[in-house]
């Protein structure tokens, strides 16, 4: 995956979330409570699927470093910071492989 593709995907992801916050009405309190519990398991399953490569083997160093970079900064609970942490991790992992 090239750096340009990574940046474009990050912009699409962040832009779609920002558009949803601005354009969609706020959900009711009951539905909001349900939504508050969903992201952690979803992101955990996405991370697991990403870290495991073809045939259940571990992905390459750039992907593992991207996951680690996003995990390190995830405590701040900011999507943009997690995306940047993952991007930095991916670049570091790519440089380590060379």
C-alpha positions as CSV (number, residue, x, y, z in Angstrom):
1,X,0.0,0.0,0.0
2,X,1.5,3.3,-1.0
3,X,1.6,6.3,1.3
4,X,-0.8,8.2,-1.0
5,X,-3.4,5.5,-0.7
6,X,-3.0,5.5,3.1
7,X,-3.4,9.2,3.3
8,X,-6.5,9.1,1.0
9,X,-8.1,6.3,3.1
10,X,-7.4,8.3,6.3
11,X,-9.0,11.4,4.8
12,X,-12.0,9.5,3.7
13,X,-12.4,7.8,7.1
14,X,-12.0,11.1,9.0
15,X,-14.1,13.1,6.6
16,X,-17.0,10.6,6.7
17,X,-17.0,10.7,10.5
18,X,-16.9,14.5,10.6
19,X,-19.7,14.7,8.1
20,X,-21.8,12.3,10.1
21,X,-21.3,14.4,13.2
22,X,-22.3,17.6,11.4
23,X,-25.1,16.3,9.2
24,X,-26.9,13.6,11.2
25,X,-29.2,14.4,14.1
26,X,-28.1,13.3,17.6
27,X,-29.5,9.9,18.5
28,X,-31.8,9.3,21.4
29,X,-30.2,8.6,24.8
30,X,-31.0,4.9,24.8
31,X,-29.6,4.4,21.3
32,X,-26.6,6.5,22.2
33,X,-25.8,4.2,25.2
34,X,-25.8,1.2,22.8
35,X,-23.6,3.0,20.3
36,X,-21.1,3.9,23.1
37,X,-20.5,0.2,23.8
38,X,-20.0,-0.9,20.1
39,X,-16.8,0.7,18.9
40,X,-14.3,-1.2,21.1
41,X,-15.3,-4.7,19.9
42,X,-15.6,-3.6,16.3
43,X,-12.2,-2.0,16.3
44,X,-10.7,-5.0,18.1
45,X,-12.1,-7.3,15.4
46,X,-10.8,-5.0,12.6
47,X,-7.4,-4.9,14.2
48,X,-7.3,-8.7,14.5
49,X,-8.3,-9.2,10.9
50,X,-5.6,-6.6,9.8
51,X,-2.8,-8.1,11.9
52,X,-3.5,-11.6,10.7
53,X,-2.4,-12.0,7.1
54,X,-3.2,-14.7,4.6
55,X,-3.7,-18.2,6.1
56,X,-3.7,-16.8,9.7
57,X,0.0,-15.8,9.7
58,X,1.1,-12.5,11.1
59,X,1.1,-9.6,8.7
60,X,4.3,-7.8,7.7
61,X,6.4,-5.4,9.8
62,X,4.8,-2.2,8.4
63,X,1.3,-3.4,9.3
64,X,2.3,-4.6,12.7
65,X,4.1,-1.3,13.4
66,X,1.0,0.6,12.2
67,X,-1.2,-1.3,14.6
68,X,1.2,-0.7,17.4
69,X,1.5,3.0,16.6
70,X,-2.3,3.3,16.7
71,X,-2.5,1.3,19.9
72,X,0.1,3.5,21.7
73,X,-1.8,6.7,21.0
74,X,-5.3,5.2,21.4
75,X,-5.5,6.3,25.0
76,X,-6.4,9.8,23.9
77,X,-9.6,8.4,22.2
78,X,-9.1,10.6,19.1
79,X,-9.6,9.1,15.7
80,X,-7.3,11.6,14.1
81,X,-4.5,10.9,16.6
82,X,-5.0,7.1,16.1
83,X,-4.8,7.5,12.3
84,X,-1.7,9.6,12.6
85,X,-0.1,7.1,15.1
86,X,-0.9,4.3,12.7
87,X,0.6,6.2,9.7
88,X,3.8,7.0,11.6
89,X,4.0,3.3,12.7
90,X,3.6,2.2,9.1
91,X,6.4,4.5,7.9
92,X,8.7,3.3,10.7
93,X,7.9,-0.4,9.9
94,X,8.5,0.2,6.2
95,X,11.9,1.8,7.0
96,X,12.8,-1.1,9.3
97,X,12.2,-3.7,6.6
98,X,14.5,-2.0,4.1
